[in-house]
Amino acid sequence: MKKTALLFAMLALTAGGAFAKDWKEIRLASEGAYPPFNITAADGSLQGFDVDVGNALCAEMKAKCTWVKQEWDGMIPALVARKFDAIIASMSITDERKAKVDFTDKYYASPLALIAKSGSPLRPDTASLKGKKVGVQRGTVSDNFATKYWEGKGPELVRYAKQDEAYLDLKSGRLDVVFADYLEAYGGFLTKPEGAGYDVAGDRQFGKNAEEKGVIGEGIGIAVRKKDKDLTAQFNKALAAIRANGKYEEIRKKYFPMDIYGN
């Protein structure tokens, strides 16, 4: 009896080890059109904060990683379809997305903000934005928030495939404001020459209640297929390591003068 019990225990341990995959080759996806987090360089390669963080995680995990450029609208369907193994593209951890994929711990956090001409009296609410054209990138948290709380209540939402297209229309006068991730707006527009004369209008949106926070999200994480929990665990271990050894801060300072991780 004891020998039988020992045999079953050994088989259980062996089976458990067989199902735990040690990820040494990983395909990572990013958009390449969301500066400074992910951009497409002149040679076609993906660069930016997201990419630097992803490469640091791969180095920590001693994994060989390859990058795949993926349009934002198709990110989660392509992940589920196994075109790559993880998304590192400034994707907010929201309740809606968690129903489809798993997320690692956050690797940064950002509120939403209204971007307008400096000194604009506009505020991120339906009364202030009544009759105004508000640009958002399709499928982002800013789009989800504006759709849920503003659409049909005064503001006119104009959706774009890429964030920089919204900024171009803002500068040309075809939009009154852009509603976007604050850190993306800061690093990808406001601190660039093309962002001269523009600033945040009103308060940044962190979520005034649990419902709004559910839409805005719990920070930015790496999206992984639900069945690949071993990969999520490896990423989380590596994230903790680069936060502890200073590599994360080294990358952060390359792009931002302020803390972006949050509490």
Secondary structure, DSSP 8 states (H G I E B T S, - for coil): -HHHHHHHHHHHHHHHHHHS----EEEEEE-SEETTTEEE-TTS-EESHHHHHHHHHHHHHT-EEEEEE--GGGHHHHHHTTS-SEEEEEEE--HHHHTTSEE-S-SB---EEEEEETT----SSTTTTTT-EEEEETTSHHHHHHHHHTTTSS-EEEEESSHHHHHHHHHHTS-SEEEEEHHHHIIIIITSGGGTTEEE-S--B--SSHHHHHHH-SSEEEEE-TT-HHHHHHHHHHHHHHHHSSHHHHHHHHH-SS--S--
